[in-house]
Amino acid sequence: MLWHKAWLETRSQFVIALVGCVAFCLMWVIEFGKGAAGSRGQAGLFDLLHGVHAGLAFCWILAVTFLMMGGLLQEKAVGASSFTLALPVSRLHLMLVRFGMGFLQAIALAVVPWIAMLLYAAVAGYPYPVLQACFHILLLLSGGLLFLTIAFLISSLVEGQYTAPVVSIGISAVLVYALRGEKLARYNPGRMMAGNDGFSWRTGLLVGQAQFLHAAAFAVVAALLFAISVKAIEHYDF
Amino acid sequence: MTSTCVIETHALSKSYGRVEAVRGVSLSVKSHQITAFLGLNGAGKSTTIKMLLSMIRPSGGSGQVLGKSIDDAKDSVHLRGQVAYVSENKQLYGYMTVEQMIRFTRSFYSDWRVDIERRLLSTYELPLTRKVASLSKGMRTKLALLLAFARQPKLLILDEPSEGLDPLGIEQMLESLVAQCSEGTTIFFSSHQIPEAERVADQVCILHRGRLVLDSSLDDIRQSYRQLELVFLTVPEESSVRVAGVESIRTVGRQMRVVVSGNADLLIERAHDLHASSVEVTPVGLREVFMETVKGK
């Protein structure tokens, strides 16, 4: 039932975010798809899809930041945390469920817009390889996991319906900006999400090697941030 | 912990910076009784209750509820399976309907009583399909009480349970408390509504500025507390009537009003020695005891 609660709690924001992400992607491919395909054929359309993916990554960060803003501190602000904390469930369990629901929604926010783009490409006569779409989604989620856990951590440390998302988005922006230089770019989760490394503008496809090491490093940092979030909430006085 | 105590704390305290919200509270709540936890606003009642439920970590002291330590996270989860709690603000999940709220809560407890749930749904006239967010404060309180009562817990902790209820709602709530207690549930409720406590409580604890200033059975209070109206031709010094058990002395003109928690006979004797022209002894209600206790400290 905690999963059901987490779903009821976030479903409105999730649906709005999902519709927003799908609309964003479709708007771009419909607007510029014909022109791109007309000038360079398949490669032109594939380039466009890759470019839209970078935009989707940006929307995705914003969406998951707001989706992860629930939790016990938010419930404390509205007064419902006492009820939740009186349930025979540990704080860790509550947090795992909330993070789990947020992660599933984050996956949906990456997958569904891509399904829409795949359908558009198929209708346009230039079917996009499903494996390439999966690879884009995987990159988005690998780098995005870090932003997801930053939002989760901030929601576990900062009270306030508006303060927490602003702080979280601010930290994410600073992180991306600070890692923009040539030497540091490879550690930039935003760059990984956009799939900039190993992309061929000639074919419009990802051709480089999978960045497993970087993905693993981001996962380790994300796990650390998650652990800090849990400790913070476990020691919090409600 | 003694076998008859469901809540036992020793020197429990909580500080927020320099502010001491709870100061060395040593509390013993006996099983199968209704204990009223009284105090003014900001006395530290809610903080104490939240410490008992591990929502707040104590700054000092220790406590046990149903034999489980309030400091141990694992014990606390197990404990919350046997304790029902209604919080001060009665806020629930606004995005759920009444029915979803009941179904959600029921899923955590194997001891859920569907018969009580149905009876209270009918008594409280709660609309199942309405969103919790759209309920009035009174209705929300009734829903919170239903969620607690329908569990038949070993211990029921209520923080200001009557707040937001109309007189009929208060009556129904008090009746439910007595019924629950008769079925074996220990009840510990905080309030600043003295008449409610006086009607149903077996034991009374008064918290004032974070300190436990009274812990006594209501029967003992009724038996030992007395108000003496002493009239003198020449009013003596207050110190001359201050014997053990005197809680407060108020002098107006030639009249001295003394509230005692014991030793009334000794004070009567002393008043006669001081040539009191009139000595009148009257029983004291819980309201007066409460007022004198918190005024005098």
Interface residues (C-beta under 8 A of the other chain):
Chain A: M1 H4 K5 L8 E9 V78 G79 A80 S81 S82 F83 L85 A86 L87 P88 V89 S90 R91 E234 H235 D237 F238
Chain B: K50 L53 S54 M55 I56 R57 A73 K74 V77 H78 R80 G81 V83 A84 Y85 S87 E88 N89 Q91 L92 Y93 G94 Y95 M96 Q100 R103 F104 T105 S107 F108 Y109 A144
